């Protein structure tokens, strides 16, 4: 899927939010500047969040209380060792009442639950290429809905 600009990335995030359910774990992959945080902003806006969305690069996680879910936006870029996640109580962030968006998931290997959805972002020219890997039935249905919208 091609996203021409930031507005298209935000719009995709809003579409993704419509299909996310409690318990969802989403890995956001791409190099620095690929649009992971912009996509996260769109997802949060899709849930009705109107405030600022900052990258949790230094805090590792930013919580958002959204009705009916709690969304946790993780950025593990600065994580030194996956074991650090155990010290911050990583298991407590995942439940059927939460949604997790995780940037730089490979840095938390072995400590994170399996994702329902992996979103790959690749900045190219002025836009972004996006691809999806679904790992659950709910994510499969979400990807089908998004890609059918894109084709119309």
DSSP file (Angstrom, degrees, kcal/mol; ACC not computed):
  #  RESIDUE AA STRUCTURE BP1 BP2  ACC     N-H-->O    O-->H-N    N-H-->O    O-->H-N    TCO  KAPPA ALPHA  PHI   PSI    X-CA   Y-CA   Z-CA
    1    1 A X              0   0    0      0, 0.0   129,-3.0     0, 0.0     2,-0.4   0.000 360.0 360.0 360.0 139.2    0.0    0.0    0.0
    2    2 A X  E     -A  129   0A   0    127,-0.2     2,-0.5   125,-0.0   127,-0.2  -0.871 360.0-166.0-105.0 132.3    1.3    3.5   -0.9
    3    3 A X  E     -A  128   0A   0    125,-3.2   125,-2.8    -2,-0.4     6,-0.1  -0.977   4.6-162.6-115.8 118.5    0.9    6.5    1.4
    4    4 A X        -     0   0    0     -2,-0.5     2,-0.3   123,-0.2    -1,-0.1   0.791  63.4 -16.7 -74.1 -29.0    1.6    9.7   -0.3
    5    5 A X  S  > S-     0   0    0    122,-0.1     4,-1.7   123,-0.1     3,-0.2  -0.893  81.3 -71.7-161.1-175.6    2.1   11.9    2.8
    6    6 A X  H  > S+     0   0    0     -2,-0.3     4,-2.5     1,-0.2     5,-0.2   0.880 124.3  56.5 -60.8 -39.7    1.6   12.4    6.5
    7    7 A X  H  > S+     0   0    0      1,-0.2     4,-2.4     2,-0.2    -1,-0.2   0.887 106.9  49.3 -61.6 -38.8   -2.2   12.9    6.1
    8    8 A X  H  > S+     0   0    0      2,-0.2     4,-2.2     1,-0.2    -1,-0.2   0.857 109.8  51.9 -68.2 -34.6   -2.5    9.6    4.3
    9    9 A X  H  X S+     0   0    0     -4,-1.7     4,-2.1     2,-0.2    -2,-0.2   0.909 110.7  47.5 -67.3 -42.4   -0.5    7.9    7.2
   10   10 A X  H  X S+     0   0    0     -4,-2.5     4,-2.2     2,-0.2    -2,-0.2   0.918 110.9  52.0 -62.8 -44.1   -2.8    9.5    9.8
   11   11 A X  H  X S+     0   0    0     -4,-2.4     4,-1.9     1,-0.2    -2,-0.2   0.896 108.5  50.6 -61.9 -40.7   -5.8    8.3    7.8
   12   12 A X  H  X S+     0   0    0     -4,-2.2     4,-2.5     1,-0.2    -1,-0.2   0.928 108.1  53.3 -62.0 -43.9   -4.5    4.8    7.6
   13   13 A X  H  X S+     0   0    0     -4,-2.1     4,-2.3     1,-0.2    -2,-0.2   0.904 107.3  51.0 -57.4 -42.2   -4.0    4.9   11.4
   14   14 A X  H  X S+     0   0    0     -4,-2.2     4,-1.3     1,-0.2    -1,-0.2   0.891 109.8  50.4 -63.0 -39.1   -7.6    5.9   11.9
   15   15 A X  H  X S+     0   0    0     -4,-1.9     4,-0.6     1,-0.2    -2,-0.2   0.899 109.5  50.8 -64.8 -40.6   -8.7    3.0    9.7
   16   16 A X  H >X S+     0   0    0     -4,-2.5     3,-1.5     1,-0.2     4,-0.8   0.911 104.5  57.9 -62.8 -42.2   -6.6    0.6   11.7
   17   17 A X  H >< S+     0   0    0     -4,-2.3     3,-0.8     1,-0.3    -1,-0.2   0.852  96.5  63.3 -57.9 -35.7   -8.1    1.9   15.0
   18   18 A X  H 3< S+     0   0    0     -4,-1.3    -1,-0.3     1,-0.2    -2,-0.2   0.757 110.5  38.6 -62.4 -22.9  -11.6    0.9   13.7
   19   19 A X  H << S+     0   0    0     -3,-1.5     2,-0.3    -4,-0.6    -1,-0.2   0.487  89.7 106.5-108.0  -3.4  -10.6   -2.7   13.6
   20   20 A X    <<  -     0   0    0     -4,-0.8     2,-0.3    -3,-0.8    79,-0.0  -0.567  47.5-168.9 -80.8 140.7   -8.4   -3.1   16.8
   21   21 A X    >   -     0   0    0     -2,-0.3     3,-1.8     1,-0.1    76,-0.1  -0.796  36.6 -74.3-120.4 163.7   -9.9   -4.9   19.7
   22   22 A X  T 3  S+     0   0    0     -2,-0.3    77,-0.2     1,-0.2    75,-0.2  -0.292 118.0  33.6 -56.8 141.2   -8.7   -5.2   23.3
   23   23 A X  T 3  S+     0   0    0     75,-3.8    -1,-0.2    72,-0.4    76,-0.2   0.283  84.5 144.0  93.5  -8.7   -5.7   -7.5   23.7
   24   24 A X    <   -     0   0    0     -3,-1.8    76,-2.6    74,-0.3     2,-0.5  -0.388  33.1-163.4 -69.2 138.5   -4.3   -6.6   20.3
   25   25 A X  E     -b  100   0A   0     74,-0.2    91,-3.0    -2,-0.1    92,-1.6  -0.992   8.6-172.9-122.2 122.4   -0.5   -6.4   20.0
   26   26 A X  E     -bc 101 117A   0     74,-3.1    76,-3.0    -2,-0.5     2,-0.5  -0.969  11.8-154.1-121.8 123.8    0.8   -4.5   17.0
   27   27 A X  E     -bc 102 118A   0     90,-2.5    92,-3.0    -2,-0.5     2,-0.6  -0.849   7.7-157.3 -94.4 130.6    4.5   -4.3   16.0
   28   28 A X  E     -bc 103 119A   0     74,-2.8    76,-0.9    -2,-0.5     2,-0.4  -0.943  17.0-172.8-109.2 115.3    5.4   -1.2   14.0
   29   29 A X  E     + c   0 120A   0     90,-3.2    92,-3.2    -2,-0.6     2,-0.2  -0.868  25.5  99.3-117.1 144.0    8.5   -1.8   12.0
   30   30 A X        -     0   0    0     -2,-0.4    92,-0.1    90,-0.2    74,-0.1  -0.751  64.8 -79.2 158.1 159.0   10.7    0.6    9.9
   31   31 A X  S >  S-     0   0    0     90,-0.4     3,-1.9    -2,-0.2     5,-0.3  -0.110  71.2 -61.1 -70.4 174.4   13.8    2.6   10.0
   32   32 A X  T 3  S+     0   0    0      1,-0.3    -1,-0.2     2,-0.1     0, 0.0  -0.339 128.0  18.3 -56.1 132.9   14.1    5.9   11.8
   33   33 A X  T 3  S+     0   0    0     -3,-0.1    -1,-0.3     1,-0.0    -2,-0.1   0.565  85.0 124.4  82.3   9.1   11.8    8.4   10.2
   34   34 A X  S <  S-     0   0    0     -3,-1.9    88,-0.1    87,-0.1    -2,-0.1   0.671  86.4 -99.8 -77.3 -16.0    9.7    5.7    8.5
   35   35 A X  S  > S+     0   0    0     -4,-0.2     4,-2.6    86,-0.1     5,-0.2   0.611  77.5 135.7 110.8  15.2    6.4    7.0   10.0
   36   36 A X  H  > S+     0   0    0     -5,-0.3     4,-2.1     1,-0.2     5,-0.1   0.924  79.6  42.4 -62.3 -46.2    5.9    4.7   13.0
   37   37 A X  H  > S+     0   0    0      2,-0.2     4,-2.3     1,-0.2    -1,-0.2   0.866 112.9  53.9 -71.0 -35.0    5.0    7.4   15.4
   38   38 A X  H  > S+     0   0    0      2,-0.2     4,-1.9     1,-0.2    -2,-0.2   0.920 109.7  47.9 -63.0 -43.1    2.9    9.2   12.8
   39   39 A X  H  X S+     0   0    0     -4,-2.6     4,-2.3     1,-0.2    -2,-0.2   0.910 110.0  52.7 -63.1 -41.5    0.9    6.0   12.2
   40   40 A X  H  X S+     0   0    0     -4,-2.1     4,-2.7     1,-0.2    -2,-0.2   0.899 106.2  54.0 -59.7 -40.9    0.5    5.7   16.0
   41   41 A X  H  X S+     0   0    0     -4,-2.3     4,-2.6     1,-0.2    -1,-0.2   0.912 108.3  49.7 -59.6 -42.8   -0.9    9.2   16.2
   42   42 A X  H  X S+     0   0    0     -4,-1.9     4,-2.1     2,-0.2    -2,-0.2   0.900 110.0  50.1 -63.3 -41.3   -3.5    8.3   13.5
   43   43 A X  H  X S+     0   0    0     -4,-2.3     4,-1.0     2,-0.2    -2,-0.2   0.938 112.0  47.8 -62.1 -46.8   -4.4    5.2   15.5
   44   44 A X  H ><>S+     0   0    0     -4,-2.7     5,-2.4     1,-0.2     3,-0.7   0.908 111.2  50.2 -61.7 -41.8   -4.8    7.2   18.7
   45   45 A X  H ><5S+     0   0    0     -4,-2.6     3,-1.8     1,-0.2    -1,-0.2   0.864 103.9  60.3 -63.2 -34.9   -6.9    9.8   16.8
   46   46 A X  H 3<5S+     0   0    0     -4,-2.1    -1,-0.2     1,-0.3    -2,-0.2   0.773 103.6  50.6 -63.1 -25.6   -9.0    7.0   15.5
   47   47 A X  T <<5S-     0   0    0     -4,-1.0    20,-0.3    -3,-0.7    -1,-0.3   0.365 130.0 -97.6 -90.9   3.4   -9.9    6.2   19.1
   48   48 A X  T < 5S+     0   0    0     -3,-1.8     2,-0.4     1,-0.3    -3,-0.2   0.498  70.4 152.0  97.0   4.5  -10.8    9.8   19.7
   49   49 A X      < +     0   0    0     -5,-2.4    -1,-0.3    -6,-0.2    -2,-0.1  -0.566  15.6 176.2 -71.6 125.1   -7.6   11.0   21.3
   50   50 A X        +     0   0    0     -2,-0.4    -1,-0.2     2,-0.1     3,-0.1   0.507  48.2  87.1-107.8  -7.8   -7.3   14.7   20.6
   51   51 A X  S    S-     0   0    0      1,-0.2     2,-0.1    -6,-0.0    -2,-0.0  -0.051  89.3 -63.4 -83.8-172.4   -4.1   15.6   22.5
   52   52 A X        -     0   0    0      1,-0.0     2,-0.5     2,-0.0    -1,-0.2  -0.343  38.9-152.3 -70.5 151.7   -0.5   15.4   21.6
   53   53 A X        -     0   0    0     -3,-0.1     2,-0.3    -2,-0.1   -12,-0.1  -0.965  18.3-176.2-126.7 112.4    1.2   12.1   20.7
   54   54 A X        -     0   0    0     -2,-0.5     2,-0.3   -13,-0.0     8,-0.0  -0.789  33.7-101.5-109.6 154.1    4.9   12.1   21.4
   55   55 A X        -     0   0    0     -2,-0.3     3,-0.5     1,-0.1     2,-0.3  -0.550  24.1-142.2 -70.1 130.6    7.4    9.4   20.7
   56   56 A X     >  +     0   0    0     -2,-0.3     4,-2.3     1,-0.2    19,-0.5  -0.054  57.7 131.9 -84.9  36.6    8.1    7.4   23.9
   57   57 A X  T  4 S+     0   0    0     -2,-0.3    21,-0.4     1,-0.2    -1,-0.2   0.868  79.1  31.1 -56.8 -40.3   11.8    7.1   22.9
   58   58 A X  T  4 S+     0   0    0     -3,-0.5    -1,-0.2     1,-0.1    -2,-0.1   0.746 126.2  41.4 -93.2 -25.1   13.1    8.2   26.3
   59   59 A X  T  4 S-     0   0    0     -4,-0.2     2,-0.9     1,-0.1    -2,-0.2   0.582  92.6-141.3 -96.3 -11.1   10.2    6.9   28.5
   60   60 A X  S  < S+     0   0    0     -4,-2.3    15,-2.0    15,-0.2     2,-0.3  -0.113  77.9  39.0  74.0 -34.9    9.9    3.6   26.7
   61   61 A X  E     -D   74   0A   0     -2,-0.9     2,-0.5    13,-0.2    13,-0.2  -0.997  57.5-165.9-147.7 140.4    6.1    3.7   27.0
   62   62 A X  E     -D   73   0A   0     11,-2.1    11,-2.5    -2,-0.3     2,-0.3  -0.992  20.5-148.5-120.6 121.2    3.3    6.3   26.9
   63   63 A X  E     -D   72   0A   0     -2,-0.5     2,-0.4     9,-0.2     9,-0.2  -0.668  11.1-169.4 -90.4 146.4   -0.1    5.2   28.3
   64   64 A X  E     -D   71   0A   0      7,-2.5     7,-2.9    -2,-0.3     2,-0.8  -0.987  15.6-144.2-134.3 123.4   -3.4    6.6   26.9
   65   65 A X  E     +D   70   0A   0     -2,-0.4     2,-0.4     5,-0.2     5,-0.2  -0.796  33.0 166.5 -89.0 110.6   -6.7    6.0   28.6
   66   66 A X        -     0   0    0      3,-2.3     2,-0.5    -2,-0.8   -18,-0.1  -0.930  41.0 -77.6-123.8 146.0   -9.3    5.5   25.8
   67   67 A X  S    S-     0   0    0     -2,-0.4     3,-0.1     1,-0.3    -2,-0.0  -0.761 113.8  -1.8 -86.4 127.8  -12.8    4.2   26.0
   68   68 A X  S    S+     0   0    0     -2,-0.5    -1,-0.3    29,-0.1     2,-0.2  -0.952 131.7  46.4 -97.2   9.7  -13.1    1.3   26.3
   69   69 A X        -     0   0    0    -47,-0.0    -3,-2.3    29,-0.0     2,-0.5  -0.595  63.5-132.5-109.8 166.8   -9.4    0.4   26.1
   70   70 A X  E     -De  65  98A   0     27,-1.8    29,-2.2    -5,-0.2     2,-0.5  -0.992  28.3-154.9-111.4 127.5   -6.1    1.5   27.5
   71   71 A X  E     -De  64  99A   0     -7,-2.9    -7,-2.5    -2,-0.5     2,-0.5  -0.880   5.9-162.1-107.7 134.2   -3.5    1.9   24.7
   72   72 A X  E     -De  63 100A   0     27,-2.9    29,-2.8    -2,-0.5     2,-0.7  -0.967   2.3-160.7-116.3 122.9    0.2    1.6   25.4
   73   73 A X  E     -De  62 101A   0    -11,-2.5   -11,-2.1    -2,-0.5     2,-0.4  -0.908  14.8-169.1-105.6 111.6    2.6    3.0   22.8
   74   74 A X  E     -De  61 102A   0     27,-3.5    29,-2.6    -2,-0.7     2,-0.4  -0.790  16.7-174.5-102.5 142.2    6.1    1.5   23.3
   75   75 A X  E     + e   0 103A   0    -15,-2.0     3,-0.4   -19,-0.5   -15,-0.2  -0.916   4.6 177.4-132.2 107.7    9.3    2.7   21.6
   76   76 A X    >   +     0   0    0     27,-2.3     3,-1.7    -2,-0.4    28,-0.1   0.212  44.8 114.4 -97.2  14.6   12.1    0.3   22.5
   77   77 A X  T 3  S+     0   0    0      1,-0.3    -1,-0.2    26,-0.1   -20,-0.1   0.865  82.0  41.0 -54.2 -41.7   14.8    2.0   20.4
   78   78 A X  T 3  S+     0   0    0    -21,-0.4    -1,-0.3    -3,-0.4     2,-0.2   0.357  83.3 127.2 -92.3   5.5   16.9    3.0   23.5
   79   79 A X    <   -     0   0    0     -3,-1.7     3,-0.1     1,-0.2    -3,-0.0  -0.468  43.0-163.8 -66.0 127.1   16.4   -0.3   25.3
   80   80 A X  S    S+     0   0    0      1,-0.3     2,-0.3    -2,-0.2    -1,-0.2   0.855  71.6   4.2 -80.7 -36.5   19.8   -1.7   26.3
   81   81 A X    >   -     0   0    0      1,-0.1     3,-2.1    27,-0.0     4,-0.4  -0.989  66.3-125.1-151.4 137.5   18.8   -5.2   27.1
   82   82 A X  T >  S+     0   0    0     -2,-0.3     3,-1.6     1,-0.3     4,-0.5   0.796 107.3  70.6 -55.2 -28.3   15.4   -7.1   26.7
   83   83 A X  T >> S+     0   0    0      1,-0.3     4,-1.1     2,-0.2     3,-1.0   0.768  82.0  72.9 -60.7 -25.4   15.7   -8.0   30.5
   84   84 A X  H <> S+     0   0    0     -3,-2.1     4,-1.2     1,-0.3    -1,-0.3   0.814  87.5  63.2 -58.6 -29.5   15.0   -4.3   31.3
   85   85 A X  H <4>S+     0   0    0     -3,-1.6     5,-2.1    -4,-0.4    -1,-0.3   0.842  96.9  56.3 -65.0 -32.8   11.4   -4.9   30.3
   86   86 A X  H X45S+     0   0    0     -3,-1.0     3,-1.3    -4,-0.5    -1,-0.2   0.895 104.3  53.2 -64.4 -39.7   11.0   -7.4   33.1
   87   87 A X  H 3<5S+     0   0    0     -4,-1.1    -1,-0.2     1,-0.3    -2,-0.2   0.789 106.7  51.9 -67.6 -27.6   12.1   -4.8   35.6
   88   88 A X  T 3<5S-     0   0    0     -4,-1.2    -1,-0.3    -3,-0.1    -2,-0.2   0.397 118.9-110.4 -89.5   4.5    9.5   -2.3   34.3
   89   89 A X  T X 5 +     0   0    0     -3,-1.3     3,-1.8    -4,-0.2     4,-0.4   0.906  48.4 175.5  73.9  42.3    6.7   -5.0   34.7
   90   90 A X  G > <S+     0   0    0     -5,-2.1     3,-1.6     1,-0.3     4,-0.3   0.803  71.4  62.9 -54.1 -35.3    6.2   -5.5   31.0
   91   91 A X  G >  S+     0   0    0      1,-0.3     3,-1.2     2,-0.2    -1,-0.3   0.806  92.7  65.0 -62.9 -28.4    3.7   -8.3   31.5
   92   92 A X  G <  S+     0   0    0     -3,-1.8    -1,-0.3     1,-0.2    -2,-0.2   0.660  92.4  63.5 -69.6 -14.9    1.3   -5.9   33.3
   93   93 A X  G <  S+     0   0    0     -3,-1.6     2,-0.6    -4,-0.4    -1,-0.2   0.624  89.9  76.1 -84.0 -13.3    0.8   -3.9   30.1
   94   94 A X    <   +     0   0    0     -3,-1.2     2,-0.3    -4,-0.3    -1,-0.1  -0.883  57.6 121.7-110.3 117.9   -0.8   -6.8   28.2
   95   95 A X  S >  S-     0   0    0     -2,-0.6     3,-1.4   -71,-0.1   -72,-0.4  -0.927  74.0 -91.8-155.4 176.8   -4.4   -7.7   28.8
   96   96 A X  T 3  S+     0   0    0     -2,-0.3   -72,-0.1     1,-0.2   -74,-0.1   0.522 124.2  56.7 -75.6  -2.7   -7.8   -8.1   27.1
   97   97 A X  T 3  S+     0   0    0    -75,-0.2   -27,-1.8   -74,-0.1     2,-0.3   0.266 102.5  67.1-106.9   8.4   -8.5   -4.5   28.1
   98   98 A X  E <   - e   0  70A   0     -3,-1.4   -75,-3.8   -29,-0.2     2,-0.4  -0.884  60.2-152.9-129.1 160.1   -5.4   -3.0   26.5
   99   99 A X  E     - e   0  71A   0    -29,-2.2   -27,-2.9    -2,-0.3     2,-0.5  -0.995  16.5-155.1-127.2 135.5   -3.9   -2.4   23.1
  100  100 A X  E     -be  25  72A   0    -76,-2.6   -74,-3.1    -2,-0.4     2,-0.5  -0.958  10.6-170.4-119.3 126.9   -0.2   -2.3   22.5
  101  101 A X  E     -be  26  73A   0    -29,-2.8   -27,-3.5    -2,-0.5     2,-0.5  -0.970  17.7-168.4-108.0 123.0    1.7   -0.5   19.7
  102  102 A X  E     -be  27  74A   0    -76,-3.0   -74,-2.8    -2,-0.5     3,-0.5  -0.941  11.2-166.8-126.7 115.4    5.3   -1.4   19.8
  103  103 A X  E    S+be  28  75A   0    -29,-2.6   -27,-2.3    -2,-0.5   -74,-0.2  -0.761  79.2  14.5 -92.7 143.6    8.1    0.3   17.8
  104  104 A X  S >  S+     0   0    0    -76,-0.9     3,-1.7    -2,-0.3     4,-0.3   0.900  73.2 168.8  61.2  45.3   11.5   -1.5   17.6
  105  105 A X  G >   +     0   0    0     -3,-0.5     3,-2.1   -77,-0.3     7,-0.1   0.788  64.4  72.1 -59.2 -29.9   10.1   -4.8   18.9
  106  106 A X  G >  S+     0   0    0      1,-0.3     3,-1.1     2,-0.2    -1,-0.3   0.760  89.0  62.4 -60.9 -22.8   13.3   -6.7   18.0
  107  107 A X  G <  S+     0   0    0     -3,-1.7    -1,-0.3     1,-0.2    -2,-0.2   0.638 104.8  47.2 -77.1 -13.1   15.0   -5.0   20.9
  108  108 A X  G X> S+     0   0    0     -3,-2.1     3,-2.3    -4,-0.3     4,-0.8   0.094  82.1 157.5-110.2  21.0   12.6   -6.6   23.3
  109  109 A X  T <4  +     0   0    0     -3,-1.1   -27,-0.1     1,-0.3    -3,-0.1  -0.161  66.6  17.5 -52.2 134.0   12.9  -10.1   21.8
  110  110 A X  T 34 S+     0   0    0      2,-0.2    -1,-0.3     1,-0.0    -4,-0.1   0.227 119.2  66.2  89.3 -13.4   12.0  -12.9   24.2
  111  111 A X  T <4 S+     0   0    0     -3,-2.3     2,-0.3     2,-0.1    -2,-0.2   0.527  85.3  77.5-114.1 -11.4   10.1  -10.6   26.5
  112  112 A X  S  < S-     0   0    0     -4,-0.8    -2,-0.2    -7,-0.1     3,-0.1  -0.715  80.5-113.1-102.1 150.1    7.2   -9.5   24.3
  113  113 A X        -     0   0    0     -2,-0.3     2,-0.1     1,-0.1    -2,-0.1  -0.331  48.4 -84.2 -69.7 163.4    4.0  -11.4   23.4
  114  114 A X        -     0   0    0      1,-0.1    -1,-0.1     2,-0.0     2,-0.1  -0.421  51.8-113.5 -65.6 143.6    3.5  -12.5   19.9
  115  115 A X        -     0   0    0      1,-0.1   -89,-0.2    -2,-0.1     3,-0.1  -0.437  12.6-154.2 -78.7 153.7    2.0   -9.8   17.7
  116  116 A X  S    S+     0   0    0    -91,-3.0    19,-3.5     1,-0.3    20,-0.8   0.759  87.6  18.0 -84.3 -33.9   -1.4  -10.0   16.2
  117  117 A X  E     -cF  26 134A   0    -92,-1.6   -90,-2.5    17,-0.2     2,-0.5  -1.000  61.7-160.7-143.2 137.3   -0.3   -7.6   13.4
  118  118 A X  E     -cF  27 133A   0     15,-2.5    15,-2.3    -2,-0.4     2,-0.6  -0.988  10.7-164.1-117.1 127.2    3.0   -6.4   12.1
  119  119 A X  E     -cF  28 132A   0    -92,-3.0   -90,-3.2    -2,-0.5     2,-0.5  -0.958   4.6-159.6-114.0 118.6    3.0   -3.2   10.1
  120  120 A X  E     -cF  29 131A   0     11,-2.7    11,-2.0    -2,-0.6     2,-0.4  -0.862   7.9-169.8 -99.9 124.7    6.1   -2.5    8.0
  121  121 A X  E     - F   0 130A   0    -92,-3.2     2,-0.4    -2,-0.5   -90,-0.4  -0.944   6.7-178.6-116.9 136.6    6.7    1.1    6.9
  122  122 A X  E     - F   0 129A   0      7,-2.2     7,-2.7    -2,-0.4     2,-0.2  -0.933  22.1-137.7-137.7 111.1    9.3    2.1    4.4
  123  123 A X  E     + F   0 128A   0     -2,-0.4     2,-0.4     5,-0.2     5,-0.3  -0.488  29.9 173.6 -68.3 132.5    9.9    5.8    3.6
  124  124 A X  E >   - F   0 127A   0      3,-2.6     3,-2.3    -2,-0.2     2,-0.1  -0.969  54.5 -41.4-146.8 125.5   10.4    6.2   -0.2
  125  125 A X  T 3  S-     0   0    0     -2,-0.4    -2,-0.0     1,-0.3     0, 0.0  -0.378 124.1 -24.8  54.5-123.5   10.6    9.5   -2.1
  126  126 A X  T 3  S+     0   0    0     -2,-0.1    -1,-0.3    -3,-0.1     2,-0.1   0.513 133.5  39.9 -95.5  -5.8    8.0   11.7   -0.5
  127  127 A X  E <  S- F   0 124A   0     -3,-2.3    -3,-2.6  -122,-0.1     2,-0.3  -0.290  78.4-102.3-124.0-154.6    5.8    9.0    0.8
  128  128 A X  E     -AF   3 123A   0   -125,-2.8  -125,-3.2    -5,-0.3     2,-0.4  -0.997  10.3-141.0-142.2 142.7    5.7    5.6    2.4
  129  129 A X  E     -AF   2 122A   0     -7,-2.7    -7,-2.2    -2,-0.3     2,-0.4  -0.876  25.7-166.4 -97.0 137.4    5.2    2.0    1.4
  130  130 A X  E     + F   0 121A   0   -129,-3.0     2,-0.3    -2,-0.4    -9,-0.2  -0.981  10.1 177.9-126.9 136.2    3.2    0.0    3.9
  131  131 A X  E     - F   0 120A   0    -11,-2.0   -11,-2.7    -2,-0.4     2,-0.4  -0.956  14.8-144.0-133.3 157.6    2.8   -3.8    4.2
  132  132 A X  E     - F   0 119A   0     -2,-0.3     2,-0.4   -13,-0.2   -13,-0.2  -0.921  10.3-168.2-124.2 144.0    0.9   -5.9    6.7
  133  133 A X  E     - F   0 118A   0    -15,-2.3   -15,-2.5    -2,-0.4     2,-0.4  -0.971  16.9-157.3-127.3 115.3    1.6   -9.3    8.3
  134  134 A X  E     + F   0 117A   0     -2,-0.4   -17,-0.2   -17,-0.2   -18,-0.1  -0.751  18.9 175.2 -96.4 141.9   -1.4  -10.7   10.2
  135  135 A X        +     0   0    0    -19,-3.5     2,-0.3    -2,-0.4   -18,-0.2   0.275  65.9  46.2-125.2   5.3   -0.9  -13.3   12.9
  136  136 A X  S  > S-     0   0    0    -20,-0.8     4,-2.3     1,-0.1     5,-0.1  -0.951  83.9-112.3-143.1 162.9   -4.4  -13.7   14.2
  137  137 A X  H  > S+     0   0    0     -2,-0.3     4,-2.3     2,-0.2     5,-0.2   0.899 117.9  52.5 -63.4 -41.1   -7.9  -14.0   12.7
  138  138 A X  H  > S+     0   0    0      1,-0.2     4,-2.1     2,-0.2    -1,-0.2   0.912 111.2  46.7 -61.8 -42.0   -8.9  -10.5   13.9
  139  139 A X  H  > S+     0   0    0      2,-0.2     4,-2.8     1,-0.2     5,-0.2   0.875 108.9  55.4 -68.1 -36.7   -5.8   -9.0   12.3
  140  140 A X  H  X S+     0   0    0     -4,-2.3     4,-2.2     1,-0.2    -2,-0.2   0.928 110.2  45.6 -59.9 -45.2   -6.5  -10.9    9.1
  141  141 A X  H  X S+     0   0    0     -4,-2.3     4,-2.2     2,-0.2    -2,-0.2   0.879 112.2  51.9 -65.7 -38.6  -10.0   -9.4    9.0
  142  142 A X  H  X S+     0   0    0     -4,-2.1     4,-2.4     2,-0.2    -2,-0.2   0.937 110.6  46.9 -62.9 -47.6   -8.6   -5.9    9.7
  143  143 A X  H  X S+     0   0    0     -4,-2.8     4,-2.9     1,-0.2     5,-0.3   0.903 111.1  52.3 -62.4 -41.6   -6.0   -6.2    7.0
  144  144 A X  H  X S+     0   0    0     -4,-2.2     4,-1.8    -5,-0.2    -1,-0.2   0.907 110.8  47.9 -61.4 -41.7   -8.7   -7.4    4.5
  145  145 A X  H  X S+     0   0    0     -4,-2.2     4,-1.7     2,-0.2    -2,-0.2   0.914 114.4  46.0 -65.2 -43.1  -10.9   -4.4    5.4
  146  146 A X  H  X S+     0   0    0     -4,-2.4     4,-2.1     1,-0.2    -2,-0.2   0.933 114.1  46.4 -67.4 -46.0   -8.1   -1.9    5.0
  147  147 A X  H  X S+     0   0    0     -4,-2.9     4,-1.4     1,-0.2    -1,-0.2   0.813 110.3  53.4 -70.9 -28.2   -6.8   -3.3    1.7
  148  148 A X  H  X S+     0   0    0     -4,-1.8     4,-0.5    -5,-0.3    -1,-0.2   0.865 108.8  50.3 -71.9 -34.1  -10.3   -3.5    0.2
  149  149 A X  H >< S+     0   0    0     -4,-1.7     3,-1.0     1,-0.2    -2,-0.2   0.906 108.7  52.7 -63.4 -42.0  -10.8    0.2    1.1
  150  150 A X  H 3< S+     0   0    0     -4,-2.1    -1,-0.2     1,-0.3    -2,-0.2   0.837 106.2  53.4 -64.3 -33.3   -7.5    1.0   -0.5
  151  151 A X  H 3<        0   0    0     -4,-1.4    -1,-0.3     1,-0.2    -2,-0.2   0.605 360.0 360.0 -79.4 -10.5   -8.5   -0.7   -3.7
  152  152 A X    <<        0   0    0     -3,-1.0    -1,-0.2    -4,-0.5    -2,-0.2   0.464 360.0 360.0 -87.6 360.0  -11.8    1.2   -4.0
